[in-house]
């Protein structure tokens, strides 16, 4: 027999459903509170007792009791459209993923959790969960550059071969230059890192000129030979190659990995190579400087020093770069070439 709730008859199934809502460990707390209130009323507790138990006013208790009298269990959910959450099913997930990847929003380039949730009549938290599980981040954009070099395969194989199987009794250097490094000073004092706040720099700065940094990464030891210069021409490149060669025994075979910068392929460079037959330059394919492992080192020094450094002059900049290289070399490690899927064409 149904149990009495004043002028409401509560069936056994309704009681079981209310009890399930009330004891749910997660989900909507408001739904659990409504269920507990109705169960207390069903057990003949007064409004005052229900108020003490769930923290509601008498008016709120009366409102949800009236909703239940009218709509039964459906009355526990709000009456505005979409208030009852959609259950996350494989079909819902597939629909969200399909819209995310194949149907761009009108007037925008990508969906946000809220715009897609509005379009599909879901909660934005559900869209966020689906995206997280699928590894989708529509707000992010990455760029790539594809090599159009017709000799890509042979050039890439040549460079990678030097990493994997360098010639015996030879040394391999990855060489490149980082140009237009600015010696920037700040007008305002630096506000240091503190709990809850990042280090802060003022917007105004003073330029003290620029330098170029030439670097040669020894693939066997991981050590770096570095040299700064005020100009960036073929003459500076040849001068740096001379510095690199001077660090090795006179008869040692030296292999240089470099990109296709015009300053690397001049008459001056050709004359240098003719005068140093033990030196051979291996050029990376066009738009493939990422094959040159010294680029990783340039990225590291940029993060560690150049991006946030304070430099009062180009002399100060050069001094701090030299100090960084000395410290780096004390913990240098050999280059270990890896590629996720060597069976695929690298492009």
Secondary structure by P-SEA (a helix, b strand, c coil): cccccccccccaaaaaaaaaaaacccccaaaaaaaaaaaaaaacccaaaaaaaccccaaaaaaaaaaaaacccccccccccccccccccaaaaaaaaaaaccccccccccccaaaaaaaacccaaaaaaaaaaacccccbbbbbbbbcccaaaaaaaaaaaaaccccccbbbbbcccccccccccccccccccccccccccccbbbbcbbbbbbbbbcccccbbbbbbbccccaaaaaaaaaaaaaaccccbbbbbbbccccccccaaaaaaaaacccbbbbbccccccccccaaaaaaaaaaacccccccccaaaaaaaaaaaaaaaaaccccbbbbbcccccccc
